[in-house]
Amino acid sequence: MSSAMPFDPAFLKAHRFAPSSQSYAAKDVMLYALGLGLGARPTDRDHLQFVYERDLVALPTMAVVLAHPGFWAGDPALGIDSARMLHGEQGLTIHAPIPISGRVRGESRIVDIIDRGPDKGAMLYYVREVFDDESGLHLATVRQTLVCRGNGAVADPIRTPPPPHPMPDRAPDIVAEVQTLPQMALLYRLSGDLNPLHADPAVAARGGFASPILHGLATFGVAGLAVLEHVCGFDANRLRAFDARFSAPLFPGETLRIELWTDGATVSVRVLSAGRGKTVLDNGRADVVIA
């Protein structure tokens, strides 16, 4: 096993990931959609297109779970304090429709590290390009920001991270409430993230939570689904990009209040826990095709 190394931005940015690959089938496309709550309206054609094999369509946000290299940040050779690391931001750009089955390849890299000092740690920016392995078609660019709270005051000069997408200073144009399923995390984890924090009450308790929390990427997917439904008319080809920040954990079974602001081809997104009044996803920006 590799020995622990210091957190070195130059070393991290030069790190070469081995290509990752994944084969998947139509049932995986349906399982991902079911994990986001689709199928709650089982006779609605808008829902059925994502969960029924006849004329099946893959949700564009499924790209975030495809060809993932695994928990690479836990490799001690990279020097990341993964126990104190947080998933701060998630982004996605869709270049082509996600096939309903096939084999995909992921090419990953660390594109930047911003040191915020010893008290705030560092921001690590990771990108994965997803390709259809047979045709070579570029399907998606997946972006992730990791907040490395245990890594700061390194060699790079202290910098300020880029500002988030500004939220409009007006009431939302669209408000939707979504009731999440109590078993949502148990369903969503079957799309690849088997972290016991989302399933095991004992593990959640050790992390300081009253019960297992929902995957941040599940919240991200539900927010993207709201844009798809309320702005894109459930047309998967009209959602081209989506970026957002994670603000707080969400518990399966909670009701979400999803707020959308539409400004031409730009949709601003915020998600709150309706019961707690807590923002769980903020500064969201979706780019859509105007019908």
C-alpha positions as protocol buffer text, in pm:
chain_id: "A"
residue {
  index: 1
  type: MET
  ca { x: 0 y: 0 z: 0 }
}
residue {
  index: 2
  type: SER
  ca { x: 122 y: 354 z: -75 }
}
residue {
  index: 3
  type: SER
  ca { x: 251 y: 552 z: 221 }
}
residue {
  index: 4
  type: ALA
  ca { x: 91 y: 883 z: 314 }
}
residue {
  index: 5
  type: MET
  ca { x: 235 y: 1185 z: 135 }
}
residue {
  index: 6
  type: PRO
  ca { x: 209 y: 1561 z: 199 }
}
residue {
  index: 7
  type: PHE
  ca { x: -71 y: 1749 z: 24 }
}
residue {
  index: 8
  type: ASP
  ca { x: 114 y: 1892 z: -275 }
}
residue {
  index: 9
  type: PRO
  ca { x: -91 y: 2090 z: -533 }
}
residue {
  index: 10
  type: ALA
  ca { x: 169 y: 2050 z: -809 }
}
residue {
  index: 11
  type: PHE
  ca { x: 186 y: 1675 z: -751 }
}
residue {
  index: 12
  type: LEU
  ca { x: -194 y: 1646 z: -747 }
}
residue {
  index: 13
  type: LYS
  ca { x: -241 y: 1842 z: -1069 }
}
residue {
  index: 14
  type: ALA
  ca { x: 20 y: 1623 z: -1239 }
}
residue {
  index: 15
  type: HIS
  ca { x: -146 y: 1304 z: -1114 }
}
residue {
  index: 16
  type: ARG
  ca { x: -243 y: 1068 z: -1395 }
}
residue {
  index: 17
  type: PHE
  ca { x: -563 y: 873 z: -1341 }
}
residue {
  index: 18
  type: ALA
  ca { x: -598 y: 536 z: -1508 }
}
residue {
  index: 19
  type: PRO
  ca { x: -895 y: 542 z: -1749 }
}
residue {
  index: 20
  type: SER
  ca { x: -1210 y: 407 z: -1586 }
}
residue {
  index: 21
  type: SER
  ca { x: -1475 y: 209 z: -1768 }
}
residue {
  index: 22
  type: GLN
  ca { x: -1823 y: 78 z: -1706 }
}
residue {
  index: 23
  type: SER
  ca { x: -2072 y: -139 z: -1888 }
}
residue {
  index: 24
  type: TYR
  ca { x: -2438 y: -78 z: -1814 }
}
residue {
  index: 25
  type: ALA
  ca { x: -2777 y: -191 z: -1940 }
}
residue {
  index: 26
  type: ALA
  ca { x: -3129 y: -55 z: -1970 }
}
residue {
  index: 27
  type: LYS
  ca { x: -3213 y: -176 z: -1620 }
}
residue {
  index: 28
  type: ASP
  ca { x: -2937 y: 51 z: -1481 }
}
residue {
  index: 29
  type: VAL
  ca { x: -3094 y: 349 z: -1661 }
}
residue {
  index: 30
  type: MET
  ca { x: -3431 y: 263 z: -1507 }
}
residue {
  index: 31
  type: LEU
  ca { x: -3281 y: 204 z: -1161 }
}
residue {
  index: 32
  type: TYR
  ca { x: -3110 y: 545 z: -1166 }
}
residue {
  index: 33
  type: ALA
  ca { x: -3442 y: 713 z: -1252 }
}
residue {
  index: 34
  type: LEU
  ca { x: -3630 y: 517 z: -985 }
}
residue {
  index: 35
  type: GLY
  ca { x: -3365 y: 625 z: -735 }
}
residue {
  index: 36
  type: LEU
  ca { x: -3460 y: 987 z: -803 }
}
residue {
  index: 37
  type: GLY
  ca { x: -3831 y: 920 z: -746 }
}
residue {
  index: 38
  type: LEU
  ca { x: -3947 y: 878 z: -1104 }
}
residue {
  index: 39
  type: GLY
  ca { x: -4230 y: 632 z: -1133 }
}
residue {
  index: 40
  type: ALA
  ca { x: -4429 y: 798 z: -855 }
}
residue {
  index: 41
  type: ARG
  ca { x: -4683 y: 864 z: -1130 }
}
residue {
  index: 42
  type: PRO
  ca { x: -4677 y: 511 z: -1279 }
}
residue {
  index: 43
  type: THR
  ca { x: -4928 y: 571 z: -1560 }
}
residue {
  index: 44
  type: ASP
  ca { x: -4782 y: 908 z: -1664 }
}
residue {
  index: 45
  type: ARG
  ca { x: -4595 y: 884 z: -1995 }
}
residue {
  index: 46
  type: ASP
  ca { x: -4356 y: 1158 z: -1884 }
}
residue {
  index: 47
  type: HIS
  ca { x: -4238 y: 933 z: -1600 }
}
residue {
  index: 48
  type: LEU
  ca { x: -4262 y: 605 z: -1792 }
}
residue {
  index: 49
  type: GLN
  ca { x: -4015 y: 713 z: -2059 }
}
residue {
  index: 50
  type: PHE
  ca { x: -3739 y: 695 z: -1796 }
}
residue {
  index: 51
  type: VAL
  ca { x: -3846 y: 379 z: -1610 }
}
residue {
  index: 52
  type: TYR
  ca { x: -4002 y: 151 z: -1874 }
}
residue {
  index: 53
  type: GLU
  ca { x: -3805 y: -30 z: -2142 }
}
residue {
  index: 54
  type: ARG
  ca { x: -4040 y: 64 z: -2426 }
}
residue {
  index: 55
  type: ASP
  ca { x: -3899 y: 385 z: -2584 }
}
residue {
  index: 56
  type: LEU
  ca { x: -3664 y: 422 z: -2286 }
}
residue {
  index: 57
  type: VAL
  ca { x: -3471 y: 749 z: -2242 }
}
residue {
  index: 58
  type: ALA
  ca { x: -3174 y: 803 z: -2009 }
}
residue {
  index: 59
  type: LEU
  ca { x: -3185 y: 1101 z: -1777 }
}
residue {
  index: 60
  type: PRO
  ca { x: -2904 y: 1342 z: -1866 }
}
residue {
  index: 61
  type: THR
  ca { x: -2789 y: 1366 z: -1503 }
}
residue {
  index: 62
  type: MET
  ca { x: -2710 y: 994 z: -1510 }
}
residue {
  index: 63
  type: ALA
  ca { x: -2373 y: 1096 z: -1654 }
}
residue {
  index: 64
  type: VAL
  ca { x: -2255 y: 1185 z: -1301 }
}
residue {
  index: 65
  type: VAL
  ca { x: -2253 y: 815 z: -1202 }
}
residue {
  index: 66
  type: LEU
  ca { x: -2098 y: 676 z: -1520 }
}
residue {
  index: 67
  type: ALA
  ca { x: -1736 y: 553 z: -1547 }
}
residue {
  index: 68
  type: HIS
  ca { x: -1647 y: 684 z: -1202 }
}
residue {
  index: 69
  type: PRO
  ca { x: -1292 y: 592 z: -1090 }
}
residue {
  index: 70
  type: GLY
  ca { x: -1406 y: 507 z: -737 }
}
residue {
  index: 71
  type: PHE
  ca { x: -1295 y: 669 z: -410 }
}
residue {
  index: 72
  type: TRP
  ca { x: -968 y: 794 z: -551 }
}
residue {
  index: 73
  type: ALA
  ca { x: -936 y: 1074 z: -290 }
}
residue {
  index: 74
  type: GLY
  ca { x: -880 y: 806 z: -25 }
}
residue {
  index: 75
  type: ASP
  ca { x: -546 y: 700 z: -179 }
}
residue {
  index: 76
  type: PRO
  ca { x: -289 y: 799 z: 89 }
}
residue {
  index: 77
  type: ALA
  ca { x: -34 y: 866 z: -185 }
}
residue {
  index: 78
  type: LEU
  ca { x: -232 y: 1180 z: -277 }
}
residue {
  index: 79
  type: GLY
  ca { x: -208 y: 1333 z: 71 }
}
residue {
  index: 80
  type: ILE
  ca { x: -577 y: 1429 z: 93 }
}
residue {
  index: 81
  type: ASP
  ca { x: -732 y: 1424 z: 440 }
}
residue {
  index: 82
  type: SER
  ca { x: -1034 y: 1235 z: 307 }
}
residue {
  index: 83
  type: ALA
  ca { x: -1192 y: 1195 z: 652 }
}
residue {
  index: 84
  type: ARG
  ca { x: -1248 y: 1573 z: 670 }
}
residue {
  index: 85
  type: MET
  ca { x: -1322 y: 1622 z: 301 }
}
residue {
  index: 86
  type: LEU
  ca { x: -1663 y: 1745 z: 184 }
}
residue {
  index: 87
  type: HIS
  ca { x: -1836 y: 1734 z: -155 }
}
residue {
  index: 88
  type: GLY
  ca { x: -1880 y: 2106 z: -212 }
}
residue {
  index: 89
  type: GLU
  ca { x: -2001 y: 2147 z: -570 }
}
residue {
  index: 90
  type: GLN
  ca { x: -2118 y: 1935 z: -862 }
}
residue {
  index: 91
  type: GLY
  ca { x: -2139 y: 2025 z: -1227 }
}
residue {
  index: 92
  type: LEU
  ca { x: -2231 y: 1860 z: -1553 }
}
residue {
  index: 93
  type: THR
  ca { x: -2227 y: 1948 z: -1922 }
}
residue {
  index: 94
  type: ILE
  ca { x: -2406 y: 1715 z: -2165 }
}
residue {
  index: 95
  type: HIS
  ca { x: -2247 y: 1692 z: -2509 }
}
residue {
  index: 96
  type: ALA
  ca { x: -2463 y: 1410 z: -2651 }
}
residue {
  index: 97
  type: PRO
  ca { x: -2761 y: 1202 z: -2532 }
}
residue {
  index: 98
  type: ILE
  ca { x: -2668 y: 930 z: -2284 }
}
residue {
  index: 99
  type: PRO
  ca { x: -2719 y: 588 z: -2449 }
}
residue {
  index: 100
  type: ILE
  ca { x: -2960 y: 352 z: -2273 }
}
residue {
  index: 101
  type: SER
  ca { x: -2694 y: 79 z: -2267 }
}
residue {
  index: 102
  type: GLY
  ca { x: -2334 y: 27 z: -2365 }
}
residue {
  index: 103
  type: ARG
  ca { x: -1984 y: 74 z: -2235 }
}
residue {
  index: 104
  type: VAL
  ca { x: -1844 y: 412 z: -2132 }
}
residue {
  index: 105
  type: ARG
  ca { x: -1494 y: 535 z: -2056 }
}
residue {
  index: 106
  type: GLY
  ca { x: -1397 y: 804 z: -1807 }
}
residue {
  index: 107
  type: GLU
  ca { x: -1085 y: 1018 z: -1833 }
}
residue {
  index: 108
  type: SER
  ca { x: -1021 y: 1206 z: -1509 }
}
residue {
  index: 109
  type: ARG
  ca { x: -790 y: 1486 z: -1402 }
}
residue {
  index: 110
  type: ILE
  ca { x: -743 y: 1742 z: -1126 }
}
residue {
  index: 111
  type: VAL
  ca { x: -762 y: 2081 z: -1294 }
}
residue {
  index: 112
  type: ASP
  ca { x: -695 y: 2321 z: -1006 }
}
residue {
  index: 113
  type: ILE
  ca { x: -635 y: 2353 z: -633 }
}
residue {
  index: 114
  type: ILE
  ca { x: -708 y: 2675 z: -446 }
}
residue {
  index: 115
  type: ASP
  ca { x: -546 y: 2707 z: -105 }
}
residue {
  index: 116
  type: ARG
  ca { x: -761 y: 2913 z: 132 }
}
residue {
  index: 117
  type: GLY
  ca { x: -519 y: 2901 z: 424 }
}
residue {
  index: 118
  type: PRO
  ca { x: -470 y: 2678 z: 731 }
}
residue {
  index: 119
  type: ASP
  ca { x: -810 y: 2751 z: 887 }
}
residue {
  index: 120
  type: LYS
  ca { x: -1019 y: 2698 z: 572 }
}
residue {
  index: 121
  type: GLY
  ca { x: -828 y: 2430 z: 386 }
}
residue {
  index: 122
  type: ALA
  ca { x: -813 y: 2388 z: 11 }
}
residue {
  index: 123
  type: MET
  ca { x: -1060 y: 2357 z: -279 }
}
residue {
  index: 124
  type: LEU
  ca { x: -982 y: 2077 z: -522 }
}
residue {
  index: 125
  type: TYR
  ca { x: -1139 y: 2089 z: -870 }
}
residue {
  index: 126
  type: TYR
  ca { x: -1180 y: 1755 z: -1046 }
}
residue {
  index: 127
  type: VAL
  ca { x: -1310 y: 1685 z: -1398 }
}
residue {
  index: 128
  type: ARG
  ca { x: -1410 y: 1359 z: -1566 }
}
residue {
  index: 129
  type: GLU
  ca { x: -1476 y: 1336 z: -1939 }
}
residue {
  index: 130
  type: VAL
  ca { x: -1717 y: 1056 z: -2029 }
}
residue {
  index: 131
  type: PHE
  ca { x: -1699 y: 890 z: -2372 }
}
residue {
  index: 132
  type: ASP
  ca { x: -1890 y: 614 z: -2546 }
}
residue {
  index: 133
  type: ASP
  ca { x: -1622 y: 346 z: -2553 }
}
residue {
  index: 134
  type: GLU
  ca { x: -1724 y: 196 z: -2888 }
}
residue {
  index: 135
  type: SER
  ca { x: -1782 y: 509 z: -3097 }
}
residue {
  index: 136
  type: GLY
  ca { x: -1556 y: 748 z: -2905 }
}
residue {
  index: 137
  type: LEU
  ca { x: -1843 y: 1000 z: -2887 }
}
residue {
  index: 138
  type: HIS
  ca { x: -1791 y: 1257 z: -2612 }
}
residue {
  index: 139
  type: LEU
  ca { x: -2102 y: 1226 z: -2395 }
}
residue {
  index: 140
  type: ALA
  ca { x: -2045 y: 1451 z: -2093 }
}
residue {
  index: 141
  type: THR
  ca { x: -1809 y: 1655 z: -1880 }
}
residue {
  index: 142
  type: VAL
  ca { x: -1854 y: 1595 z: -1508 }
}
residue {
  index: 143
  type: ARG
  ca { x: -1717 y: 1851 z: -1263 }
}
residue {
  index: 144
  type: GLN
  ca { x: -1669 y: 1812 z: -889 }
}
residue {
  index: 145
  type: THR
  ca { x: -1533 y: 2043 z: -621 }
}
residue {
  index: 146
  type: LEU
  ca { x: -1396 y: 1884 z: -306 }
}
residue {
  index: 147
  type: VAL
  ca { x: -1353 y: 2094 z: 8 }
}
residue {
  index: 148
  type: CYS
  ca { x: -1035 y: 1958 z: 167 }
}
residue {
  index: 149
  type: ARG
  ca { x: -1080 y: 2100 z: 516 }
}
residue {
  index: 150
  type: GLY
  ca { x: -775 y: 1921 z: 653 }
}
residue {
  index: 151
  type: ASN
  ca { x: -542 y: 2049 z: 381 }
}
residue {
  index: 152
  type: GLY
  ca { x: -437 y: 2412 z: 377 }
}
residue {
  index: 153
  type: ALA
  ca { x: -136 y: 2642 z: 403 }
}
residue {
  index: 154
  type: VAL
  ca { x: 47 y: 2459 z: 127 }
}
residue {
  index: 155
  type: ALA
  ca { x: 296 y: 2589 z: -127 }
}
residue {
  index: 156
  type: ASP
  ca { x: 51 y: 2764 z: -359 }
}
residue {
  index: 157
  type: PRO
  ca { x: -38 y: 3126 z: -274 }
}
residue {
  index: 158
  type: ILE
  ca { x: -370 y: 3173 z: -97 }
}
residue {
  index: 159
  type: ARG
  ca { x: -644 y: 3252 z: -350 }
}
residue {
  index: 160
  type: THR
  ca { x: -1014 y: 3323 z: -341 }
}
residue {
  index: 161
  type: PRO
  ca { x: -1236 y: 3062 z: -510 }
}
residue {
  index: 162
  type: PRO
  ca { x: -1446 y: 3183 z: -805 }
}
residue {
  index: 163
  type: PRO
  ca { x: -1783 y: 3326 z: -696 }
}
residue {
  index: 164
  type: PRO
  ca { x: -2087 y: 3101 z: -725 }
}
residue {
  index: 165
  type: HIS
  ca { x: -2368 y: 3159 z: -970 }
}
residue {
  index: 166
  type: PRO
  ca { x: -2559 y: 3463 z: -834 }
}
residue {
  index: 167
  type: MET
  ca { x: -2919 y: 3397 z: -739 }
}
residue {
  index: 168
  type: PRO
  ca { x: -3185 y: 3639 z: -872 }
}
residue {
  index: 169
  type: ASP
  ca { x: -3308 y: 3907 z: -634 }
}
residue {
  index: 170
  type: ARG
  ca { x: -3676 y: 3829 z: -680 }
}
residue {
  index: 171
  type: ALA
  ca { x: -3931 y: 3566 z: -590 }
}
residue {
  index: 172
  type: PRO
  ca { x: -3887 y: 3236 z: -781 }
}
residue {
  index: 173
  type: ASP
  ca { x: -4080 y: 3197 z: -1104 }
}
residue {
  index: 174
  type: ILE
  ca { x: -4156 y: 2831 z: -1029 }
}
residue {
  index: 175
  type: VAL
  ca { x: -4188 y: 2651 z: -695 }
}
residue {
  index: 176
  type: ALA
  ca { x: -4228 y: 2274 z: -682 }
}
residue {
  index: 177
  type: GLU
  ca { x: -4259 y: 2045 z: -381 }
}
residue {
  index: 178
  type: VAL
  ca { x: -4118 y: 1694 z: -409 }
}
residue {
  index: 179
  type: GLN
  ca { x: -4178 y: 1428 z: -143 }
}
residue {
  index: 180
  type: THR
  ca { x: -3871 y: 1206 z: -126 }
}
residue {
  index: 181
  type: LEU
  ca { x: -3914 y: 838 z: -44 }
}
residue {
  index: 182
  type: PRO
  ca { x: -3793 y: 705 z: 293 }
}
residue {
  index: 183
  type: GLN
  ca { x: -3605 y: 435 z: 100 }
}
residue {
  index: 184
  type: MET
  ca { x: -3460 y: 677 z: -154 }
}
residue {
  index: 185
  type: ALA
  ca { x: -3097 y: 647 z: -39 }
}
residue {
  index: 186
  type: LEU
  ca { x: -3124 y: 267 z: -41 }
}
residue {
  index: 187
  type: LEU
  ca { x: -3240 y: 282 z: -403 }
}
residue {
  index: 188
  type: TYR
  ca { x: -2997 y: 550 z: -518 }
}
residue {
  index: 189
  type: ARG
  ca { x: -2690 y: 374 z: -373 }
}
residue {
  index: 190
  type: LEU
  ca { x: -2747 y: 89 z: -619 }
}
residue {
  index: 191
  type: SER
  ca { x: -2634 y: 328 z: -895 }
}
residue {
  index: 192
  type: GLY
  ca { x: -2281 y: 309 z: -759 }
}
residue {
  index: 193
  type: ASP
  ca { x: -2226 y: 500 z: -433 }
}
residue {
  index: 194
  type: LEU
  ca { x: -2226 y: 231 z: -163 }
}
residue {
  index: 195
  type: ASN
  ca { x: -2099 y: 457 z: 118 }
}
residue {
  index: 196
  type: PRO
  ca { x: -2263 y: 313 z: 434 }
}
residue {
  index: 197
  type: LEU
  ca { x: -2328 y: 667 z: 556 }
}
residue {
  index: 198
  type: HIS
  ca { x: -2637 y: 653 z: 334 }
}
residue {
  index: 199
  type: ALA
  ca { x: -2765 y: 316 z: 460 }
}
residue {
  index: 200
  type: ASP
  ca { x: -2630 y: 220 z: 802 }
}
residue {
  index: 201
  type: PRO
  ca { x: -2773 y: 404 z: 1107 }
}
residue {
  index: 202
  type: ALA
  ca { x: -2465 y: 320 z: 1316 }
}
residue {
  index: 203
  type: VAL
  ca { x: -2230 y: 471 z: 1057 }
}
residue {
  index: 204
  type: ALA
  ca { x: -2454 y: 779 z: 1031 }
}
residue {
  index: 205
  type: ALA
  ca { x: -2449 y: 819 z: 1410 }
}
residue {
  index: 206
  type: ARG
  ca { x: -2069 y: 810 z: 1414 }
}
residue {
  index: 207
  type: GLY
  ca { x: -2080 y: 1090 z: 1157 }
}
residue {
  index: 208
  type: GLY
  ca { x: -2303 y: 1299 z: 1382 }
}
residue {
  index: 209
  type: PHE
  ca { x: -2633 y: 1236 z: 1201 }
}
residue {
  index: 210
  type: ALA
  ca { x: -2958 y: 1114 z: 1355 }
}
residue {
  index: 211
  type: SER
  ca { x: -3010 y: 878 z: 1061 }
}
residue {
  index: 212
  type: PRO
  ca { x: -2853 y: 800 z: 721 }
}
residue {
  index: 213
  type: ILE
  ca { x: -2843 y: 1101 z: 489 }
}
residue {
  index: 214
  type: LEU
  ca { x: -2930 y: 1119 z: 121 }
}
residue {
  index: 215
  type: HIS
  ca { x: -2650 y: 1125 z: -137 }
}
residue {
  index: 216
  type: GLY
  ca { x: -2570 y: 1477 z: -251 }
}
residue {
  index: 217
  type: LEU
  ca { x: -2580 y: 1351 z: -609 }
}
residue {
  index: 218
  type: ALA
  ca { x: -2935 y: 1228 z: -551 }
}
residue {
  index: 219
  type: THR
  ca { x: -3038 y: 1579 z: -445 }
}
residue {
  index: 220
  type: PHE
  ca { x: -2853 y: 1710 z: -751 }
}
residue {
  index: 221
  type: GLY
  ca { x: -3044 y: 1464 z: -970 }
}
residue {
  index: 222
  type: VAL
  ca { x: -3382 y: 1557 z: -821 }
}
residue {
  index: 223
  type: ALA
  ca { x: -3307 y: 1927 z: -879 }
}
residue {
  index: 224
  type: GLY
  ca { x: -3207 y: 1854 z: -1239 }
}
residue {
  index: 225
  type: LEU
  ca { x: -3526 y: 1655 z: -1280 }
}
residue {
  index: 226
  type: ALA
  ca { x: -3730 y: 1955 z: -1162 }
}
residue {
  index: 227
  type: VAL
  ca { x: -3569 y: 2167 z: -1434 }
}
residue {
  index: 228
  type: LEU
  ca { x: -3641 y: 1893 z: -1685 }
}
residue {
  index: 229
  type: GLU
  ca { x: -4007 y: 1876 z: -1582 }
}
residue {
  index: 230
  type: HIS
  ca { x: -4099 y: 2240 z: -1523 }
}
residue {
  index: 231
  type: VAL
  ca { x: -3880 y: 2415 z: -1781 }
}
residue {
  index: 232
  type: CYS
  ca { x: -3794 y: 2153 z: -2045 }
}
residue {
  index: 233
  type: GLY
  ca { x: -4128 y: 1971 z: -2066 }
}
residue {
  index: 234
  type: PHE
  ca { x: -3956 y: 1640 z: -1980 }
}
residue {
  index: 235
  type: ASP
  ca { x: -3747 y: 1665 z: -2301 }
}
residue {
  index: 236
  type: ALA
  ca { x: -3409 y: 1520 z: -2196 }
}
residue {
  index: 237
  type: ASN
  ca { x: -3235 y: 1680 z: -2495 }
}
residue {
  index: 238
  type: ARG
  ca { x: -3312 y: 2032 z: -2371 }
}
residue {
  index: 239
  type: LEU
  ca { x: -3104 y: 2013 z: -2052 }
}
residue {
  index: 240
  type: ARG
  ca { x: -2747 y: 2093 z: -2154 }
}
residue {
  index: 241
  type: ALA
  ca { x: -2567 y: 2180 z: -1830 }
}
residue {
  index: 242
  type: PHE
  ca { x: -2627 y: 2197 z: -1456 }
}
residue {
  index: 243
  type: ASP
  ca { x: -2398 y: 2318 z: -1175 }
}
residue {
  index: 244
  type: ALA
  ca { x: -2480 y: 2363 z: -805 }
}
residue {
  index: 245
  type: ARG
  ca { x: -2338 y: 2391 z: -455 }
}
residue {
  index: 246
  type: PHE
  ca { x: -2424 y: 2161 z: -167 }
}
residue {
  index: 247
  type: SER
  ca { x: -2522 y: 2353 z: 146 }
}
residue {
  index: 248
  type: ALA
  ca { x: -2652 y: 2100 z: 401 }
}
residue {
  index: 249
  type: PRO
  ca { x: -2746 y: 1733 z: 430 }
}
residue {
  index: 250
  type: LEU
  ca { x: -3090 y: 1602 z: 339 }
}
residue {
  index: 251
  type: PHE
  ca { x: -3267 y: 1306 z: 497 }
}
residue {
  index: 252
  type: PRO
  ca { x: -3466 y: 1053 z: 292 }
}
residue {
  index: 253
  type: GLY
  ca { x: -3839 y: 1107 z: 337 }
}
residue {
  index: 254
  type: GLU
  ca { x: -3814 y: 1484 z: 365 }
}
residue {
  index: 255
  type: THR
  ca { x: -4019 y: 1710 z: 139 }
}
residue {
  index: 256
  type: LEU
  ca { x: -3815 y: 1932 z: -90 }
}
residue {
  index: 257
  type: ARG
  ca { x: -3907 y: 2284 z: -190 }
}
residue {
  index: 258
  type: ILE
  ca { x: -3743 y: 2344 z: -527 }
}
residue {
  index: 259
  type: GLU
  ca { x: -3724 y: 2706 z: -642 }
}
residue {
  index: 260
  type: LEU
  ca { x: -3655 y: 2792 z: -1006 }
}
residue {
  index: 261
  type: TRP
  ca { x: -3588 y: 3126 z: -1173 }
}
residue {
  index: 262
  type: THR
  ca { x: -3604 y: 3134 z: -1553 }
}
residue {
  index: 263
  type: ASP
  ca { x: -3404 y: 3393 z: -1747 }
}
residue {
  index: 264
  type: GLY
  ca { x: -3398 y: 3288 z: -2110 }
}
residue {
  index: 265
  type: ALA
  ca { x: -3176 y: 2984 z: -2149 }
}
residue {
  index: 266
  type: THR
  ca { x: -3051 y: 3012 z: -1788 }
}
residue {
  index: 267
  type: VAL
  ca { x: -3238 y: 2859 z: -1497 }
}
residue {
  index: 268
  type: SER
  ca { x: -3132 y: 2938 z: -1140 }
}
residue {
  index: 269
  type: VAL
  ca { x: -3201 y: 2664 z: -886 }
}
residue {
  index: 270
  type: ARG
  ca { x: -3231 y: 2641 z: -509 }
}
residue {
  index: 271
  type: VAL
  ca { x: -3349 y: 2341 z: -303 }
}
residue {
  index: 272
  type: LEU
  ca { x: -3467 y: 2355 z: 57 }
}
residue {
  index: 273
  type: SER
  ca { x: -3591 y: 2106 z: 310 }
}
residue {
  index: 274
  type: ALA
  ca { x: -3953 y: 2224 z: 336 }
}
residue {
  index: 275
  type: GLY
  ca { x: -3993 y: 2100 z: 691 }
}
residue {
  index: 276
  type: ARG
  ca { x: -3670 y: 2242 z: 832 }
}
residue {
  index: 277
  type: GLY
  ca { x: -3648 y: 2550 z: 612 }
}
residue {
  index: 278
  type: LYS
  ca { x: -3284 y: 2461 z: 547 }
}
residue {
  index: 279
  type: THR
  ca { x: -3120 y: 2521 z: 212 }
}
residue {
  index: 280
  type: VAL
  ca { x: -2959 y: 2196 z: 95 }
}
residue {
  index: 281
  type: LEU
  ca { x: -2855 y: 2294 z: -260 }
}
residue {
  index: 282
  type: ASP
  ca { x: -2785 y: 2650 z: -368 }
}
residue {
  index: 283
  type: ASN
  ca { x: -2642 y: 2870 z: -643 }
}
residue {
  index: 284
  type: GLY
  ca { x: -2766 y: 2623 z: -902 }
}
residue {
  index: 285
  type: ARG
  ca { x: -2744 y: 2711 z: -1270 }
}
residue {
  index: 286
  type: ALA
  ca { x: -2895 y: 2504 z: -1548 }
}
residue {
  index: 287
  type: ASP
  ca { x: -2846 y: 2582 z: -1916 }
}
residue {
  index: 288
  type: VAL
  ca { x: -3140 y: 2475 z: -2130 }
}
residue {
  index: 289
  type: VAL
  ca { x: -3250 y: 2487 z: -2492 }
}
residue {
  index: 290
  type: ILE
  ca { x: -3538 y: 2728 z: -2544 }
}
residue {
  index: 291
  type: ALA
  ca { x: -3831 y: 2556 z: -2713 }
}
